[in-house]
Amino acid sequence: MPPGRLPARLPVDPDLAPEGRRPRRATVVALVFAGGCVGGWARYAVTTAWTGPASAFPWPTFAVNTAGAFVLGVVVVLAVRGPRWLRPLAGTGFCGGLTTFSALVVAVDRLAAHGHPATAVAYAAASTAAGVAAAWAGLSAAGRAVGAR
């Protein structure tokens, strides 16, 4: 195929049923909404119950983002073999509501703006490393669990 040309047939969407039927759009939207509500509520519960000074390392946001990366790693593995509703409910909805990159950026900005640049850099680096490690751990754990069947 010449460079710059799309293949005549694109890859199959993993959310399509084996017989080729798409899930109803309203069902997918409802699943994402429900998962997002639960994920957002969980984030809110953790960040309001676990507070600290504005100059401190933002442990609540770090914890929910790291936990969400782990859960997303698990969901990625399970969604391949599991029900079609798992990915929009748990992956897009729950993990999307639980974790936010914007919360990480706001925390880094606040720390830096209030004279704590070292903490800001440490938080950004630790969040990135912990997120990648947690996602890998989730992928590995779910892969072992699914492979053990």
LINDAFEN-V234068 format. One record per residue. N is the residue number from 0. PSI is psi in whole degrees, -180 to 180 (* if undefined). OMEGA is omega in radians with two decimals (none if undefined). BURIAL is # if it has 9 or more other C-alpha atoms within 8 Angstrom, else .. Layout:
N	PSI	OMEGA	BURIAL
N	PSI	OMEGA	BURIAL
This chain:
0	135	3.14	.
1	148	3.12	.
2	143	3.10	.
3	-6	3.13	.
4	140	3.09	.
5	148	3.06	.
6	153	-3.13	.
7	-33	-3.12	.
8	120	-3.14	.
9	160	3.11	.
10	155	-3.13	.
11	137	3.09	.
12	129	-3.11	.
13	-16	3.13	.
14	-2	3.10	.
15	144	3.09	#
16	155	3.12	#
17	-34	3.14	.
18	4	3.03	.
19	4	3.11	.
20	136	3.08	.
21	145	3.01	.
22	151	3.13	#
23	135	-3.12	.
24	-42	-3.14	.
25	-36	3.11	.
26	-44	3.14	.
27	-44	3.12	#
28	-43	3.13	.
29	-39	3.12	.
30	-44	3.11	#
31	-43	3.12	#
32	-49	-3.12	#
33	-47	3.12	#
34	-40	3.12	#
35	-37	3.09	#
36	-45	-3.13	#
37	-44	3.12	#
38	-43	3.10	#
39	-39	3.09	#
40	-42	3.13	#
41	-43	3.09	#
42	-48	-3.13	#
43	-44	-3.12	.
44	-44	-3.12	.
45	-47	-3.05	#
46	-22	3.07	#
47	-29	3.13	.
48	-25	-3.04	.
49	91	-3.10	.
50	165	3.10	.
51	176	3.13	.
52	152	-3.09	.
53	-24	-3.11	.
54	-6	-3.07	.
55	164	3.04	.
56	129	-3.08	.
57	75	-3.09	#
58	-40	-3.13	.
59	-47	3.13	#
60	-41	3.10	#
61	-44	-3.09	#
62	-47	-3.10	.
63	-36	3.11	#
64	-38	3.11	#
65	-43	3.09	#
66	-41	3.12	#
67	-37	3.09	#
68	-40	3.09	#
69	-48	-3.14	#
70	-41	3.13	#
71	-37	3.06	#
72	-42	3.10	#
73	-46	-3.11	#
74	-40	-3.13	#
75	-43	3.14	#
76	-47	-3.07	#
77	-30	-3.10	#
78	-24	3.12	#
79	-40	-3.10	.
80	-16	-3.03	.
81	-169	-3.13	.
82	152	-3.10	.
83	-23	-3.10	#
84	-13	-3.06	.
85	-44	-3.08	#
86	-50	3.12	#
87	-34	-3.12	#
88	-56	-3.03	#
89	-42	-3.10	#
90	-64	-3.10	#
91	-48	-3.06	#
92	-69	-3.04	#
93	-54	-3.11	#
94	-34	3.09	#
95	-36	3.10	#
96	-32	-3.11	#
97	-46	-3.05	#
98	144	3.04	#
99	131	3.05	#
100	-33	-3.12	.
101	-36	3.11	.
102	-37	3.08	.
103	-46	-3.11	#
104	-43	3.13	.
105	-43	3.13	.
106	-43	3.11	#
107	-44	-3.14	#
108	-45	-3.14	#
109	-44	3.12	#
110	-46	-3.12	#
111	-42	-3.11	#
112	-25	-3.12	.
113	23	3.01	.
114	25	3.12	.
115	59	-3.07	#
116	-34	3.14	#
117	-42	3.10	.
118	-38	3.12	#
119	-46	-3.14	#
120	-43	3.12	#
121	-42	3.13	.
122	-45	3.13	#
123	-45	-3.13	#
124	-45	-3.13	.
125	-39	3.12	.
126	-42	3.13	#
127	-49	-3.13	.
128	-44	-3.12	.
129	-38	3.12	#
130	-45	3.12	#
131	-45	3.14	#
132	-41	-3.14	.
133	-41	3.10	#
134	-43	3.10	#
135	-42	3.12	#
136	-41	3.09	#
137	-44	3.09	#
138	-45	-3.11	#
139	-47	-3.12	.
140	-46	3.13	#
141	-37	3.10	#
142	-42	3.09	#
143	-41	-3.13	.
144	-43	3.13	.
145	-38	3.12	.
146	-22	-3.11	.
147	-13	-3.11	.
148	*	none	.
